[in-house]
Amino acid sequence: MQRSTRNGVIRRSTLCTALALCFASGAVLAQSNASGVVFGRVAQPEGVVVHLQNLDTGLTRDVGVDADGRYRASSMPVGRYKVSVERGGQIVETRDNVQVTLGGGVDVSFAGAASATSAEAQNLEGVQVTGNVLPAIDVSQVDSRTVLTSEQLQKLPLARDVTAAALLAPGVISGDSRYGNVASFGGSSASENQYYINGYAVTNALTGLGFTSLPYDAIDQQQIFTGGYGAEYGRSTGGVINIVTKRGGNTWKGGVGMYFQPAGLRQNPRNIYRKNGTLYQERSDNKSTDTQYTGYISGPLIQDKLFLFAAGDFTRSNSRNTSVVTAPQKTYQEQKATKWMAKIDWNITDNHLLELTGLGDKTNTERSVYKYNYTTHSRAGYIGTDNLKNFDAGPGSAPGGDVYIAKYTGYITDDLTVNALYGHSKTVHERNLAYASNPNCPWITDNRSVSTPIVGCGLVNGTVLGDGAKDKTHGYRLDVEYRIGDHDLRVGVDNQTLESYAGNVYEGGYRWVYQDAGEVPNRPDIVPPPGADYFVEKRLFKTGAGVKTEQEAQYIEDHWQVTDRWMVYLGLRNEQFKNINGDGATYVKQRHQLAPRLGATWDVFGDSTFKVYANAGRYHLAIPSNVAIRGASASTYYSEYYSYTGVGPNGEPTGIAQLGSRRYLNGEDGTPLDPKTVAAKDIKAYYQDEYILGFDKAINENWSFGAKATYRKLKSSIDDFCDSRPFEAYAERNGIDITNASLPGCYLFNPGKSNTFLVDVGGGQYVPFKLTKDDFTSPPPGNVPFPDLKRSYYSLDLYLEHHFADSWYGRVDYTFSRSYGNSEGQLKSDIGQLDPSVTQDWDAPEIMQYTNGPLPNDRTHQLKAYGYWQASPEWLIGANVAVATGRPKNCIGVDPVDAIDYGASYFECGLQPSPRGSKGRLPYTWNLDLNAEYRPMWAGEKQPLAFTATVFNLAGKQRTVAQVDVGETGAIRNGVPVQSINYERPIAFQNPRYFRFGVRYDFSL
């Protein structure tokens, strides 16, 4: 604590009394997801008013004190404040430089003004408390959160993005690399998170993977909820990332910067080899040079009234990439990313605030693709161009787009606060392929046992985005806070509508898969001609629809200060979800999804130095919009087999003759689906229960530590079931004629439970099929039972923190955790499947055999340590260390029955059980990042110029973080499944070592 006096000497006894009360909370609070709360107590409240003033914008607010001396100022914009006690119009005590953090409460209590004589009160006029004697432990919160300020984000060695910062929080790990730069919270799949900017949800509207981002330097505070969050939050069974942007103040200031990551200083990426030692991909030349230019401007348009903050990031990345041996290509890519944010803050009066935010996140990628000769290691002929806009060709986890948000805050009375928000967003996605020669280049795959595979002229050799893809969202929320006695009540509504048009097709229209004649699929009608060595499969896949999801919620919560040391939190959220297919019909409607939230905190000593807390809650998640694209709208997916006599220049077979008949996979024959029959009746929402018990303890004024135990259990999931056998058995058992029935290929349902389905048995006659859990058991001779849904997560988090003092800050977190069960959740990282809530899990009972075990997001041990040291006024050093257990390994292969023709999709290898996680683990990983900042004194008294250097993965360890878990090809030769040469082939490694250099100049106008 720093003290200063202007009028005389302060009596020590008076000051000690003031400090003692400063840390006695005795107040309750509720908080907005885009602001914070100042609360506290004045010992003798008669005639006292608490005056708050924002030190940057001049915003002032006067709050009354109740008969017990308590006061509370809710929904305060985050920032620095001066808090004063006034009596008779005179300031008698102040606390200066009070930091209001996002979603949190800060206890600012006073005693000097109440206990001093009039002469002493005069002396106390100049008291200023600019720091805390003890670490700030917020005894009024029951949740688990990490809040990072813009200052910390600048001082720590982090990649300049939101996910990198979120990974500092305990229990948060990187999601599967095939889903992009996303995180998994507490064992949940990476699509189960929610992201907010200035109070508006900016989560990917189609899949829930990723979010619309913003300039890194525009972040004021980033809040990472890892559990226990209140009823104002929903639609998440993973975590919540909540960002508040910077805002303008009464001083015009700005800054410019440049960050450079040279390819020449990047470590060579590891080449990828198969387990048998053959080369799969040469990657040593796969590097990029990245340059980012940044800038911001901030200041008053009208002093104390109207403010502007605007920022932009402009990034250019030039990279090259060599593709796999079986489809050798050399790609040169230029990517331009533009992120901007502008915010207007209008203090209409001190009691009425208006905020307007606009932000944009646009990415354009241009690729020039050439053939590549692996023998000579040289580029060959030009193939074509692949251009993308606001689209990631791999995971599709970056929605991009423009977002506009308006928010009103009204301090109606000291006890009544109203917040109202409206926002909308729009994103357009494009992918355009242009071929150098052949106009038709289908996807070619050669699985034959030959030394020279067939290579087509395709650019992608996969599924590509269809035309017209776009996302739109709009939503509003209204929150009303009212304080009555010992209760802080908050009620609100939270509605958002998500709309998307999306679809995918195979490149060139078809996929051709060449196979050995001895590897005939499990179909008796497929018989290659005598003497034929090979045959070929033709697949067509096409989806496309405009879909919508409507999400509504109402909530009520109460922070009840039972005693000065005990606070109880009571919350209830009621959610409604409605999913609409491509024909505008509702196929799932869920109402009255009640989510109770309970919590309590105990301020053990009454001085905010030791907190014990607990909470329990239920959290719901809506069905993602993408489900309707394929699961509730018309789609086409078929397979045909042919013999052939030759191969054309584009890789397509010539001289073809069809073998057997066309088979529509999953029943996807292009027919519009009946919205009444695609989902189980009264389908339950996806939800999870969570329980947390923990404590935070201050050791002294600089150090604190704590522990937290967490248990999560997924109680209800939503996925699809694609096996007609239970329906056929039910019809036979109940005498129902289904000769003319219209059976969808797959049904949305609640796995592991009884479900009732409507079946159109012909002519629009709907019959309910009430299938018990046992009815999903496969028929004899298999008799494979359908398991209960299992996903559980438990963890123990320990931390030790040194708050910034003596020129340094540091924190260490250790997490022991287990994530186990038979379902990851909405995703299936085992195979990188990008179909949230319609994975191949649960499609038939056989596919769920032997699936119970450690899940893909299980990391038994995690150690995180980060901090920085202000070595001198000119030099700052930062570090970030992360150590984690490796991911579980599996062997996925062929099932003897394979009733749904899925091939190598079962937790079986060699026709024997291969339980989940039974193949050990990938190696543990450790990573050390370091940074240094130099602010020369010769540049000016305020040191506006900064030079930075950061090295990521200093040791250059590139251990495998994901591998191919599919151990068989899906074919059977002489009664034995054919082993895949790609089994255990690495998919992703740790990022190679690279450097980032930066220069930044901040100035005042």
N, C-alpha and C positions, 0 to 999 in steps of 0.2 A: 504494500500500500504506500502511495505517495501522498504527503500532506503538504498543504500550504495555508498560511494565514495572512490576512490583510489587516486585521484589527486586533492586535494584542495576542496574548499567549493563551492557548487552550489548556484548561485544566486537564491533567492526565486522567483523573477519575471520570470526568464527563466523557472524554473520548473513548475510554475503555467500555463504558456503558453503551455508548453508541455502537461500537463494534460488536458487542455481544448481541445486541438486538438485530444487527444487520444480517446475521446469519440464522435467525430464528424465523422460520417461514410462516407458519400459521396462516397461510393464504392458499386459495385454490384457484385453478385457472382452466380454461379451455383455450385452444389455439387453432388458428386457421392454417390451412396447408400452404399459405403464402405469406405468413406474418408471424409475429411472436407476441409475448405478453410480458408486461412489467407488473409486478405485484409486491406486496410487502405490508409492513405494519408501522404505525406511529404510536408511541407509547401513550401519549395524552392527546387524543384527537380533537378536542374541543377547539373550534375555530380554525382548523387546519385544512389547507388545500394542497394537494400534491401537483406540482407543475412539471410537465415533461416537455423537453425541447430537443428536436432532432438537430444535431450539431452540423449536419450537412445541408439540410433543406430549410431549416428554420421552423418546421412544423411544430406547433405547440398544442398541448392538450392539458386541461385542468381536470383533475379527478378528485371527487369527494372522498372522505374517510368515514367509515361507519362507526358506530358506537364502541366497537371493540378495537378500533384503531386500524382496521384493515382497509386496504385500497387495492384496486385492480384496474389496469389499463389494457384492454384486450385489442387484438387485431392491429397491433402497432407494426408499421413497415419496418423490416429489418434494417439495422444500422446502428449508429452511435448516438446516445442520448445523454442529456444532462437532466437529472431528476432532482427536484428541489422541494423542500417543505416551506410553505408560506403561511404566515399567521399575521392577520391584519394587514395584508398587502406587502409584508416584509419577508424576505428570504432569510430563514434562520438556520438552514442546513442544506447541503447539496451533496449529491454523488455525481461525479463527472465521468464522462467516457464510459457509460453503461452500454454494453454491447447486447443488442437484442438479436437473438439467433432464430433461425427458421424453425417454426413449429414448437419452440421451446419457451420456457419461462425463466425470467431472471428475478431473483429476490433482492429487492432494494428496500431495506427497512431502516427506520430512523429511531434514535433515542435521545440525541442531544437536544433537539428542539423541545422534547417533552419533559426532560428531567432537569435541565439547567435553569438557573435563575435568569432573570431578565438581563443581568450584566453578562452572564455566561452565554446566553443566547446571542447577544451582540457579538461576542467573540467568535461564536460558531458560524457567523455569516460566511466566513471565508473557507470553511472546511470543504475540501474536495477529495473524494475517494476515487482514485483513478485506476485502482486494481483491486484484487481480492486477497485477503490474508490467507484464505484456504482455497483449495481447488473448487471449482464450481460443480457441485453435485445437485442436479435438479431433482429435488425430492417430490415434485408434483407429477412426474411422468412415470407411466407404467410400461412403456414400450421399450423396444431395443433399437437404438438408432446411432448412427455416426454422422456428425455434421462437419463438413469441411468448408472453410472459408476461402475466399479468393486468394488471400495471403498464403494460406497453406498450399493451395493448388499451384501457386507460382514457385514456392520454395522447395517442393518435393520433386524428385525425379520421376515424373509421370509422362506417359504419352498424352498429348493434348486432346483428350476426349473423355467423355462422361464415364464410359465403362472402366477405363483405367483407374479412375478415382473410386468407383464403386468396389473394385477388387480389394481395396484397403480394408473394407469392413470384414469382421470375422464371419466365417461360414459362407463367404461368397467366392465362387470359383468361376473360371472361364468356361463358357459353354462349349460344346463340340464345335470344332473349327468349321465344319460344314454348315453351321448356322450363322456364321459371320461373327462380328465383334459384339457378342452378347454374353451375359453372365447368368449363372444359376445360383439361386438363393436357397440355402437350407435344404438341399437335396431335391428341390423342385426342378422341373424341366424349364428350359430357358425362355419358353413362351408364356410363362405364368406370372410375369412381372407387370407392373404399371409404372409409367413415366409421366411426370408432370412438369410443366414450365409455367411459372407464375399462376399456378392453380388450375391449369387446363391440361387434360390428359392428351398426350401426343404419342401414344403407343401406336405401333403399326396396326392400321385398321383392318388388314386382311388376315394376318397370321398371329399377331401379338408378339412377333419377333422384332425387337429393335424399336426405334423411335425417331421422330424428327429431332435433329440436333440443332446446335446454335454455336456462335463464336465462343471459343474457350474463354477469352478474356471478358465476355459478357456475364459470366457466372459470378454472382455475388456469394451465394452459399449453395452447397449441394448436400442434401439430406438423404441418407441411405437408411431406410427402415429394413431391418432383418427379421422383424417379428413384433407381435404384440401391439400393432397399431390400432387406433381407435375406430369408431363406427363411421367417421367421415370418409374413411378409405374402404374401398371394396374392389371387386373384379381382379383380385390378386391372391394366389395361393403360393407365391414365391416371395417377392420383395417389392418395395416401392422406392423409386428414385424420384426425389422431389427437388426441383431447382427453382431458385429465385434469382432473377437477373439484377444487375446493377441498375441504379437510377441516377439521374442528374442531381446536382446540388447547387449551392449558391456561388460556387466558383467555377469559372470556365477552365477546363483542363482537357488534355488530350494525350494521345500517345500513338506511336507507330513502332512496329517491330518486324523483324524478319527471322525466320527459323529455317535452317538448312541441314538436310540429311544427305550427305554425299554417298553415291554408290561405291566410290573408290575406297571408302572406309567401312564398308559393310563386310562382315564375315561371309565367306562363301557358304550358301546353304548346303546341307547334306544331300547327296544323291540318294535316290530311293532304290533299294534292291529288294528283290523277292527273297523269300527264305532259302531258296535253292542257289542263291548267289547271282542270279541273272539280273541285269540292269532293267529297271522299270522306267525310271525317269532321271535324266541328267539335269541337275538343278544348279550347278556351281555358278552358272552365268545368270541365274534368275535374281536380278537385283533391280533396285530403283533409286532414283535421285528425287528427293522431295524438297520443294521450296514453298514456304508459306509466308505470306505477307499479312500483317495484321494492323488494325488501326481502330481508334475509338475517339469519340468527342463527347464531352459532358459539360453541362452548365445550365444556367437559368435563362429561360426565355422571358420570364418576368420574375424579378427577385422575390423569393419567399412564396411564389405562387405556382409558377409553371416551369417545368424542367424537362430537359432532353438528355437522353443517353442513347448513343448509336455506336455500333461496333460491326466490324466485318473481318472475316478470315477468307483469304484467297489462296488456295493451295493448288500447286501444279506438280504432278508426279509423272515422271518418265521411267518406264520399266520395260524389261524384256523377260520372256518366259519361254522355256523349252518344254514341250508337252511330252507325254509318255511315248515309249518306244513303239507301241502298237498303233499309234496314230501320230507320228512325229510331225510336230509343227514348231515354228519359231514365231512368237508373237511380240510385236512392238506396240506398246500401249502408252497413250498420253491421256491422263485423267485430270480434269479441271473441276475443282470443287469450290463452290461459293456459298459461304454462310454469312448471313447478316441478321442484325437485330436492332430495332429502334423502339424506344420506350418514351412515352410522354406521361409525366405525372403532373396532375393538376390538383393543387390544394384549393378547392373551391372556397372552402372556409376551413377553419381548424377542425371542424366536425364532419366535413364531407369531402372525401377524396375520390378522385377518378384516375384510373390507370389505363393506358392504351398501349398494347404491345403488338408489334409485328415482327415476324422472323421468317427467314427463308433458308432452305437447305437444298441446294441444287448440285447435281453431279452429272458431268458429261464425260463419257469415256469413248475414245476412238482407238480401235485396234486394227493394225495391219498384220495379216497372217500369211506366213510363208511355209512351204514344206521344209523339212529339216532332215539332213542325212546324218544318221547316228554313226555311220562308218567313218565318214570324213570329218564329222563334227562341224558341218558347215550348212549355211542357209541355202535352200534351193528355190524352186519356182514360187511365184506369188500366187496365193489362193484367193484372197479377197479381204473384205473389211467387215468388222463386227462393231457396230456403234450402239452405245447404250445411253439412256437418259434416265436418271433417278432410278437406277436398277442395278442390282448386283447379280451378275450372271450365275453366281453360285448359290448363296443362301437366300437372297432376296430379303435381307434383314434391315435394309436401309430405306425407309419409306421416302425420305426427303420431303419436298413440297413447301408450301407457304402456310403460315399459321397467323391468325389475328385474334387477339384477346382483348376484351374490355372488362374492367372490374371496378365496382363501386364499393366504397366502405363508408358507412355512416355511423358516427357515434351519437346515437339519438339521445341517450342520457348516459350518466355515469354507469348505469347498470345494463343498458340495452345497446347492443351493437348489431348492425346489419351488414352482411356482405353479399353482393350479387355479382355474378360473373357470366359472361357469354363468350363463346369462342367458336371458330370454325377453321377448317383446314382443307387444302386441296393439293393433290399430288398426281402428276401424270408420269407414267412409266412407258418407255419405248425401247425396243430392240430392233435394229435394222441390219440384215445380212445382205451383203453384195458379193457375188462370186465373180472371179476373174474369167472363168471360162464356162463350165457347164451350168446352166440355170437351175438344174435340179440336183441337189446334193443331199441324199438321205443319210441317216445315221447308220453307219456300218460297224458291226462287231464281228470279229473272227475268232471263234473258240475252237477252231480245228487244231489238230496236232501237227502243225506244219511249221517250218522254219521261216517261211516268208508269208506273213499274213496279208490278207486283202485290205487295202486302204482306200477309202473313198476320197471324195473331194470336199467333204464337209468341213465347216469352220468350227462347229461346236461339238458334233457327235454326241448329241443328247437332246433333251427337251428344251424348247425355246419359248419365250413369251409370245402370246398371241397379240393381235392388234387391239388397240383401244383400251389398254389397261390404265386404270386410274383409281384413286381412293379419295373419298370425301368424308369429313366428319363435321358435325355441329353439335353443340351441347351447351347446357347452362347449369348453374347451381345457385342456390339461395341458402344462406346460412344465417340464422338468427341466434344471438347469444344473449342470455339474460341471467343476471345474478340476483338471487334471492336468499338472504341469510347465509347459511353455510353451503349453499348449493350454487354451482355454476352450471346452468342448463344450456344446452345447445341443440337446436333442431335444424334440419335442412333437407333439401331435395337435391339430387345429383343425377342428371339425365344426359345421355349422350347417344347419338345415332351415328352408326358407321356404315358407309356405303362403299362398295367396291365393284369394279368390273375387272375380271381377270380370267385368264385361261392359258392353257399350254398346249403345244403340239410338238410332235417329233420334227426335228429339222428335216426338211425335204419331204415331209409328209409321212414317211415310213421309217421303220427300223428293220434292217435286215441282219439276222444273226446266223452266221455260218457255223455248222456243227459237224462232228464226225458221225458217220452213219451208225456206228456202234453205240452211240449215246442217244438212243431213241427215248423221247419223253414217255411218261407213264400214261400213254394213250394207245389203245389197240388199233385205232384206225390209221395210225401213222406208220406206214411200212415203206421204207426207201426201196427203189427198184433193185432187182438183183444186180450185184456187181458195182453198185454205186458206193463210192467211198465217203461222200458227204451229202448233206442236205441243208436246206436253209429255212429259217423261220421268218415270216413277215409279220410285223406288228404295227398297228395303227393306234395312236392315242390322240384324242382331241377333246378339250374341254373349253368352256367359255360361257360366262353368265354374269349378269349384273345382280348383285346380292346386297342384302341389308341386314344389319343387326341393331335392334333398339334395346337400349339398356337404361332402366330407370331404377332409382333407389330413393328411399326416405330413411332418415335416421334420427335418433334422439340419444343424447348422452348427458350424463351428470357427473361432474367432479364434486364429490361431497367431502368436505373437510370435517370428518367426524370429530376429531380433536385437533389440537395444535400439531400433533405428531402423526396422526393417522389420516390418510386420504384414501377414499374409495372411489373407484371409477366404475360407472354402470353405463353400458351402451347397448343399443339395439339397432341393427340395420336391416331393412326389408328391401329385397331386390327383386326386380322383374326383368326377365330377358325374353326377347322375341326375335326369332331368326326367320328371315324371309328369303325365298329362293329366287331363281332367275325368272320365274313367271309371275313374281309378285305375290305369291301365296305363302302364308305362314306355315312352316313345317315343324317348328318347335316353339311352344309358348310356356314359360315357366313363371309362376307367380308365387308370392308369399314365401320367398326364400329368406327365412329369418336367420340372422346372424347375431347372436348375443356376444357381447364383449364384457368381460369382468376383470377388474384389476384392483390392486391396493398397494400403497407404499407406506412404509413406516420410517419416519425420521427418528432413528433410535435415540440420539442424544438431544434432539431438538435444536441442533445448530447446523444442519445441512452438511455434516461431515461423515455421516454413516447412514446409508439408505438400504433397506431391505424391501424388495418388491416382488410381486407375483401377478400373473395375469393368465387368463384363459379366454379363448375366442374361437369363433367359427368364421371361415372365410370362403366366399363363393367365387366362382369363375364362370363367365359366360362361354357358350360355344363360339369358337372363332368363326368369322365370316367365311373363311376359306372352305369350311365344311360344305357349304351350299354349292360351291363350284362343281364339285364332283359327287358329293353324297346326297344332294337334294335337287340337283338340276340335271338336265340331259347331258350325257357324255358318251363318248364312244371309245371302246378299248377292245380290240380283238386280236386274235392270233390265227395265222394260217401257215401251213407247212408246204414246201415245194421241193421237188428235185430240180436240178438245173444242169446245163451243159457248158456254160461259160460265164464270164464276168465282164460287164461293160466298163467304160472308162471312169464312170462315177461310182463304181463299186457295186452296182446293182447286178443281180444275177440275170443271165439271159437263157433262153431256151427252157423256161420254167414249165413244170407240170404240177398241178396241185395234188397234195397227198391228204387224204381225209377231208374233213369239213372245217369250215370256219368255226372258231369257238370264241364267243364273247366272254371276256374275263370280267368277273364280278357282276355279270349281268348288264354291263354298260353297252347297250346296243343303240344308243342315240335317241331312245324314246324318252320323252319328258316323264319325269317321275311324279307319282301321285303324292302330294304333300301329306295326305292322310296316312300313308303307309310307310314313309321312309324312316320314321322314328317311333319308338315305343310310346304308348299312351302314358300321359302323366309322368314323363321322364323326369327324374330328379336331377337337380343341378350338380355340377362338379363342385365339391366342397371339401374342406380340410379343417380339422380341429387342431388347436395348438395350445400348449401349456408351457409357461416359462416361470422360473423361480431364480432370483438373483440378488446380488448386493453390490453396492459401490461404497468404498471406504477411503477417506482421506487419511494418508499417513502423516503428512505435515502440509505446510503451505505450498509445497511444490510437487509432492508425489501423491498418487492415488492408485488403488488397485481394485479389482473386483472379479466376480465370477458369475456365471449364468448357466443354468441347465435348461435345455429346450427339448420338448418332445412334440413332434408333428405326426399326424396320421391322416392319410387321405381316406375319407369315408365314402366318397361317391365319385365315380369317374364317368365320363361319356366317351364312347368310342363306337366303332361300327363292327357288326357281326355279319359274316358273309357266307354262312353255311346253311344250305336249304334243308339239310337232313332233319333237324328238330321240327320244322314245319311239316315235312312229309310224314313224320312219325305221329305228330299230333293229329293231323288230318285223318290218317288211317285209324288211329285209336278212337277218334270221335265221330267217325263216319262222315267226314266232310270231303266232298268231291272237289279236288283242286286241279282237275284236268284242264280247265280254262282259266286257272288263277293267274293273276298278274303279280309275280313275286319279284320285288326289287332284288338286285344282286346283293346289296348290303343294307343293313338296318342300323340306325343309331339306337343305342340302348345303354343301360347301366350295367357294366360288366360285373359278373359274380353275383347277380341278384335275379329274382324273378321279374319278368317283364311281360307286358301285354301288348300285342301287336294287332293292328287291323290289317286284314288280308282281303283284297278284292278277289273273290273266288269266281268272278265272271259277271259281266253285265252290271257292274257297279254295286254288286251285293257285297257288303263288308261284313266279315265275320271276325270276332275277336279271338285271337289265339293266345290263351293264357298260359304261357310257358313258365313253369317253375325253374328254379336253378338246376334241378336234377334233369329237367327236360333237355338242357343243353349238352348233356353227356352224349358222347358219340355212340352210335349203335354197335352191336356185336360185329366182329369179334373184339374190336378195340376196347369198347366200354371206357373210354377216357373221360374222367369226370371234369366238369368245368370248375375251376378253382374260384375261391373268394378273391376279391380285389385286395391286394396288399401293397402298400407303400408307406413305410414308416421311416422317420428320421429322428435321431436323438443326438444331442451334442452337449459337451461341456466346454464353455469358453472361459478362459482365464486371461486377464490383462493386467499390465502394469504401465502406468503413464506418468511421464514427467512433464508437467505443464510448462509453458514457455517461461523460463526464469534462468538467471545466470547465463544468458545468451544461447540457450539451447532448448529444444523440444524433442521428446521421443516417446514412442509407444511400442509395446510388444504385445501381441495377441497369440495365444496358443489355443487351438480348437481340436478336441477329440470328437469325432462324429462317425455315425454310421447311417447310410441311406440304403435301405434294403427292401425287397419285395419282388413282385412279379410284373410291375408296370412302372415305367419311368414317369408316366403322366401323359401330357398332351403330345409329347414327342417320343421318338425312338432313336436315341443316339447310337444304339448298337449298329445300325446301318445308315445313320444320317438321314433318316426319312423326314422329308419336309412336308408333312401332311398333318398339322396339329389336329388332334381329336379324331382322326380317321387313319390311324396307323395300322400296320398289319397285325399288331397285337389284338387278341380277342376275336380274330376273324373265324376261328374254329377251335374246338377244345384241344386238338392235337398240338396246335401252335403255342398253347400255354403250358404244355408239359415241361417240367424241369426249369421253369423260368424264375423260381424263387431264389433270390440271392442278392449279393451286393449290386446295386444299380450303377449305371454309367457315371452319375454325378457323385458317387461315393469317394471321398478322400479321407481316410481314417485319421491322419494326422496332418495338421496345417500349422505352420508357424509364420507369422508376419511381423516384421519390425520395420519401422520407418521413423524418420525424424530429420532435423536440420540443426546446424550449429552456426551461429553468427560469430565466426572466428575473429573478426575485427570489423570496424565500421565499413570497411570496403569489401570484405570477403565473407561469403556464406557457402557452407558445404551441406549437401543433403544426401540421404541414402534411403534405399528401399530394398528390403530383403523378403523373399517369399520362398518357403519350402513346403512341399506337399507330397503325400503318398501318391503313387501312380494309380491309374484307372484300372478297374477290373478287366480281365481278359476272358473271352468266351470262344467256343467253337460252335458255329451255327451251320447246320447241314440239312440232310434229307430225312424225311419221315417215311416209314414203310408204307403208310396209307396215302398220305398227301391228298386228302379228299378234296382239297380246294385248288390243286395244281399250283402250289406256291414254290415248288422246288426247294432250293436250299434256304429255308426260312425258319427252321426248327432248332431248338436247343438239343440237337442230337448230331453226333458225328459217327460215321461207320455203323449206322443203324443202331447205335447204342446211346443211352442217355449221356448228355453233356451239360450238367446243370450250370445255371448262370454263375459266373465268377469262378468256376472250378479250374480254370487254366492259369490261375495266378494273377499277377498284376504287372502292369508296365512299370518301368523304373521310377523311383521317386525323382522329383525335379527340384532344383533350387536355382534361384535367380537373384543376382545382385545388380542394382542400378545405382549409379552415383551421379551427382551433379555439382557444379560449382558456379557461383555467381560473383562477378566482380563489378562493383559500383565505385568508380574512381572519384575521389574527392575533387580532382582538378576539373571535373565537368560541372561543378556547381555545388552550392551549400546543401541543396536538397538531394544531391546525387541522382539526377534524373536519368543518367545513362547507365545501362546495365549490359554487361557481356555475360553470356551463359554458355556452358558446355555440359552436355549430358552423355553418359555412356550407358546403354541398356544391355543387360546380360554381359556384364564385364568378363566373366570367366569363359564365355562363349560355349557353354554347355548346350547341346542340341539333342536332348533326349526325346524319345518318342512319347507323344502325348495322346495319340490315337492310332489305332491300327485296324486292318481289315479283320473282322471277326467271323466272316463267312468262310468256312473251311472246306466247302464242297461246291462243285459247279451246279448241282441240281440234276445232273444226268446220272444214270446207273448203267454200268458196263459189267456184263456177266454177273449180274446180281449184286454188284458192289458199287457203292457211290464213288463217283470220280472226285478225287481230291483236287482242290483249287490251288494252282500255283501261286495265287495271290494271297493265300491265307497268311496272316500275321505280317503282311506287308505294311510298313508305316504309311499312315495317311497324313499325319502332321507331326512336326517337331516343335520344340521351343524355338522362338524367334532367334535368328542368328544375332550376334553382337553387332550393334550399329551405334553411330554417334549422331548427336544433334547439336548444332551450334546456333546461338541466337544473339541478337542485339536488339535492345529496346530503348526507346527514349520517351520519357513522360515529361509533359510540359504544362505550364499554367499560362493562361492568356490574360 
